[in-house]
Amino acid sequence: MNISTGAYSDLDRPPLREAALRRALVVPGGFWTDLRVVPETGSTNADVAAAAREGAPEGLVIVAERQRSGRGRLGRQWESPARAGLALSVLLRPEVPPNRLGWLPLLAGVALAESVRRVARIDAYLKWPNDLLLQGDRKTAGILAEAADGAVVVGIGLNTTLRQEELPRPDATSLALAGAAVSDRDPLLRALLRSFAEWYARFRDHAGDPDASGLREAYVFHCGTIGRRVRAELPGGQQLEGLATGIDADGRLQLADRFEKVHTIAAADVVHARLDTSG
């Protein structure tokens, strides 16, 4: 029997309520200045970048119920069924030294890991620089930061209720598939934006200093890459294998090769080696 609710037909995927979210998050004296929920768009990052070019103030959030051509790192595109995940972008105008801007996607990762752990009550951890993983290194979220006419746009895509047959790749998962206690997008979005605003305020108030703000310590705590053997696939096709040992003051990955020489990596696709569970 088909059950129709009028606005939507999938009871596991209710629509977001823009008015309620705005009342909760766009408040006097708060960081978020505008929050828009759109039924469908090509890319929320592109939409926020366009708003930035038109002079929109810092603190704009655009959330899409369905994103047709979301962008990831290295030009990758992805698409998700309507209301099966969170697809959002935020507008930042940080007054911090340029060499600190690389911390913004890592800051978003900390906020995302915190909110998923708190609301979904599931062990989520970060893969440097911008993926959120669940059990067995299965990807459930990605982050992309882009410059936009002096501003920064940070996009976040989180799989909440994707089903097995809807997953975009074999190593992906969703909160629901991983057994999360809560996969409702509304409380997840509220927790994410509140955590993001708190971390961004600390980051900005300390002029982007990752140590004074506590951001580097928090990122290391949530990062599942550090302490793992990894393969870093570098721009230009080169590869580097070794032990991920830390994150430097500019948010770059530190990797010790087999000769114990430490390399600093600013950009790469990182592949975690399989964990040895043989005891």
Wavefront OBJ file of the C-alpha trace (Angstrom):
o trace
v 0.000 0.000 0.000
v 1.331 3.419 -0.934
v 1.097 6.141 1.673
v 1.146 9.713 0.448
v 1.924 12.633 2.732
v 1.385 15.346 0.138
v 4.741 17.088 0.442
v 6.769 13.883 0.325
v 6.169 10.156 0.167
v 9.231 8.653 1.878
v 8.524 8.682 5.603
v 12.190 7.947 6.392
v 13.203 11.151 4.622
v 11.125 14.073 5.861
v 11.799 17.513 4.377
v 13.709 20.129 6.312
v 11.615 22.934 7.798
v 13.287 26.181 6.835
v 11.243 28.403 9.159
v 12.021 26.273 12.225
v 15.711 26.096 11.340
v 15.878 29.852 10.870
v 14.206 30.465 14.251
v 16.746 28.186 15.929
v 19.923 29.273 14.146
v 19.526 32.757 12.657
v 19.286 34.643 15.937
v 20.282 38.165 17.045
v 23.956 38.251 17.918
v 24.541 34.820 16.400
v 26.956 33.958 13.629
v 24.486 32.652 11.046
v 22.914 35.556 9.159
v 20.712 33.737 6.636
v 19.617 30.137 6.091
v 17.876 28.977 2.927
v 16.532 25.517 2.149
v 16.104 24.954 -1.596
v 14.265 21.963 -3.106
v 16.954 21.268 -5.695
v 20.111 22.791 -7.106
v 23.155 21.907 -9.124
v 25.725 22.798 -6.460
v 25.270 24.589 -3.142
v 28.913 25.706 -3.349
v 28.195 27.394 -6.676
v 25.066 29.027 -5.239
v 26.903 30.418 -2.210
v 29.816 31.568 -4.385
v 27.340 33.488 -6.538
v 25.863 35.083 -3.425
v 29.387 36.017 -2.281
v 30.028 37.796 -5.573
v 26.823 39.765 -5.015
v 28.072 40.918 -1.606
v 26.234 38.528 0.725
v 27.477 38.820 4.311
v 29.361 36.135 6.175
v 27.146 33.526 7.786
v 24.931 32.573 4.830
v 23.907 28.894 4.688
v 22.267 27.218 1.696
v 20.952 23.679 2.130
v 19.626 21.628 -0.786
v 17.079 18.841 -0.441
v 18.595 17.399 -3.605
v 21.890 18.282 -5.258
v 22.285 17.247 -8.885
v 25.990 17.897 -9.424
v 27.734 18.332 -6.118
v 31.475 18.895 -6.400
v 34.212 17.133 -4.509
v 37.969 17.390 -4.577
v 39.796 17.030 -7.919
v 36.651 17.940 -9.845
v 34.701 14.834 -8.844
v 30.924 15.074 -8.992
v 28.286 13.225 -7.038
v 24.507 13.124 -6.773
v 22.213 11.909 -4.005
v 18.503 11.047 -3.903
v 16.239 13.763 -2.519
v 16.390 14.194 1.269
v 18.784 11.230 1.680
v 21.571 13.390 3.066
v 22.702 16.834 4.056
v 24.091 18.971 1.237
v 24.993 22.456 2.394
v 27.456 25.274 1.894
v 28.359 28.216 4.120
v 29.875 31.614 3.362
v 32.877 32.817 5.365
v 34.824 36.063 5.215
v 37.657 35.260 7.628
v 39.992 38.037 8.709
v 42.982 35.791 9.373
v 46.417 35.476 7.739
v 46.210 33.788 4.310
v 48.398 30.882 5.411
v 45.747 29.947 7.987
v 42.917 29.556 5.481
v 43.876 25.938 4.860
v 42.506 25.150 8.306
v 38.914 25.981 7.317
v 38.023 22.595 5.756
v 39.690 20.903 8.739
v 37.614 23.081 11.068
v 34.500 21.948 9.210
v 35.657 18.357 9.667
v 35.968 18.802 13.424
v 32.471 20.305 13.616
v 31.076 17.482 11.497
v 32.753 14.722 13.508
v 31.597 16.286 16.770
v 27.986 16.624 15.632
v 27.759 13.115 14.182
v 29.231 11.574 17.317
v 26.958 13.614 19.570
v 23.678 13.235 17.683
v 24.034 9.941 15.817
v 25.987 8.340 18.688
v 28.302 6.510 16.337
v 32.082 6.376 16.109
v 32.972 8.744 13.273
v 36.505 9.831 12.435
v 38.266 12.007 9.887
v 40.537 10.997 7.043
v 42.900 13.833 6.230
v 42.067 16.245 4.863
v 38.334 16.235 4.317
v 36.457 12.920 4.579
v 34.344 11.581 7.425
v 34.578 7.809 7.818
v 32.584 5.236 9.749
v 33.216 1.592 10.555
v 35.731 -0.095 8.282
v 36.935 3.187 6.718
v 33.667 3.642 4.836
v 33.095 7.205 3.659
v 29.929 8.958 4.763
v 30.808 12.623 4.212
v 33.092 14.943 2.305
v 34.085 18.595 2.598
v 35.179 21.068 -0.078
v 36.432 24.605 0.544
v 36.753 27.065 -2.344
v 37.793 30.706 -2.663
v 35.134 33.091 -3.976
v 36.098 36.719 -4.593
v 37.886 37.181 -1.292
v 35.461 34.982 0.609
v 35.609 31.254 1.355
v 32.805 28.806 0.625
v 32.803 25.562 2.597
v 30.581 22.773 1.326
v 29.624 19.660 3.288
v 27.879 16.540 2.018
v 26.754 13.908 4.556
v 24.993 10.635 3.700
v 22.240 10.150 6.264
v 19.681 7.637 4.951
v 21.149 6.337 1.696
v 20.242 2.680 1.176
v 22.667 0.034 -0.030
v 21.533 0.192 -3.645
v 21.848 4.011 -3.636
v 25.483 4.220 -2.538
v 27.711 5.952 -5.117
v 30.734 3.678 -4.558
v 31.579 0.403 -2.797
v 33.484 2.049 0.062
v 30.670 4.482 0.911
v 28.015 4.181 3.589
v 25.387 6.250 5.362
v 24.521 6.884 8.985
v 21.449 4.668 8.718
v 23.364 1.767 7.178
v 26.050 2.050 9.851
v 23.493 1.693 12.630
v 23.401 5.276 13.860
v 21.006 5.967 16.729
v 19.741 9.055 14.888
v 19.866 9.794 11.155
v 17.304 12.624 11.133
v 18.809 15.542 9.223
v 17.204 18.279 11.326
v 19.050 17.664 14.625
v 22.227 16.804 12.726
v 22.131 20.101 10.831
v 21.455 22.109 13.974
v 24.317 20.430 15.834
v 26.670 20.847 12.873
v 26.021 24.555 12.407
v 26.257 25.278 16.143
v 29.555 23.408 16.433
v 30.876 25.097 13.278
v 29.989 28.561 14.608
v 31.693 27.855 17.943
v 34.909 26.625 16.343
v 34.950 29.414 13.779
v 34.595 32.033 16.528
v 37.580 30.544 18.379
v 39.591 30.331 15.161
v 38.813 33.927 14.183
v 39.326 35.314 17.717
v 42.819 33.769 17.790
v 43.724 35.135 14.318
v 43.589 31.652 12.818
v 46.155 30.205 15.221
v 45.334 26.475 15.320
v 47.078 25.920 18.641
v 45.805 28.939 20.585
v 42.267 28.184 19.376
v 42.541 24.475 20.216
v 41.705 23.524 16.657
v 44.803 21.467 15.919
v 44.365 19.450 19.130
v 40.710 18.780 18.278
v 41.513 17.783 14.713
v 44.219 15.361 15.829
v 41.762 13.850 18.331
v 39.166 13.177 15.618
v 41.618 12.205 12.855
v 41.857 8.505 12.050
v 44.741 9.032 9.620
v 47.362 9.856 12.238
v 49.120 6.733 13.415
v 48.094 4.765 10.326
v 50.230 3.578 7.433
v 48.989 5.400 4.348
v 49.606 5.903 0.661
v 49.502 9.535 -0.420
v 48.663 9.964 -4.106
v 50.215 13.314 -4.947
v 49.358 15.773 -7.732
v 51.203 14.772 -10.886
v 50.819 11.050 -10.311
v 53.553 10.517 -7.715
v 52.940 8.358 -4.657
v 54.413 8.363 -1.189
v 53.943 5.623 1.403
v 54.664 5.750 5.091
v 53.346 6.412 8.576
v 51.147 9.468 9.134
v 52.681 11.096 12.198
v 50.903 14.422 12.644
v 49.451 17.675 11.324
v 51.666 20.745 11.090
v 50.754 24.344 11.955
v 49.393 24.933 8.442
v 47.127 21.878 8.484
v 49.439 19.764 6.306
v 49.907 16.048 6.816
v 53.270 14.846 8.114
v 54.324 11.446 6.800
v 57.438 9.436 7.698
v 58.704 7.184 4.909
v 60.489 3.860 5.406
v 63.769 5.699 5.913
v 62.092 7.764 8.688
v 62.351 10.927 6.620
v 59.369 13.150 7.374
v 57.526 14.630 4.393
v 54.994 17.471 4.622
v 52.011 17.050 2.315
v 49.751 19.960 1.433
v 47.455 18.178 -1.037
v 46.941 14.500 -1.814
v 44.448 11.701 -1.967
v 45.218 9.567 1.059
v 44.520 5.835 1.182
v 44.586 4.148 4.575
v 46.340 0.809 4.792
v 44.116 -1.966 6.079
v 44.171 -2.351 9.807
v 45.842 -5.533 11.028
v 43.250 -7.242 13.226
v 45.072 -10.560 13.485
v 46.251 -9.734 16.990
l 1 2 3 4 5 6 7 8 9 10 11 12 13 14 15 16 17 18 19 20 21 22 23 24 25 26 27 28 29 30 31 32 33 34 35 36 37 38 39 40 41 42 43 44 45 46 47 48 49 50 51 52 53 54 55 56 57 58 59 60 61 62 63 64 65 66 67 68 69 70 71 72 73 74 75 76 77 78 79 80 81 82 83 84 85 86 87 88 89 90 91 92 93 94 95 96 97 98 99 100 101 102 103 104 105 106 107 108 109 110 111 112 113 114 115 116 117 118 119 120 121 122 123 124 125 126 127 128 129 130 131 132 133 134 135 136 137 138 139 140 141 142 143 144 145 146 147 148 149 150 151 152 153 154 155 156 157 158 159 160 161 162 163 164 165 166 167 168 169 170 171 172 173 174 175 176 177 178 179 180 181 182 183 184 185 186 187 188 189 190 191 192 193 194 195 196 197 198 199 200 201 202 203 204 205 206 207 208 209 210 211 212 213 214 215 216 217 218 219 220 221 222 223 224 225 226 227 228 229 230 231 232 233 234 235 236 237 238 239 240 241 242 243 244 245 246 247 248 249 250 251 252 253 254 255 256 257 258 259 260 261 262 263 264 265 266 267 268 269 270 271 272 273 274 275 276 277 278 279
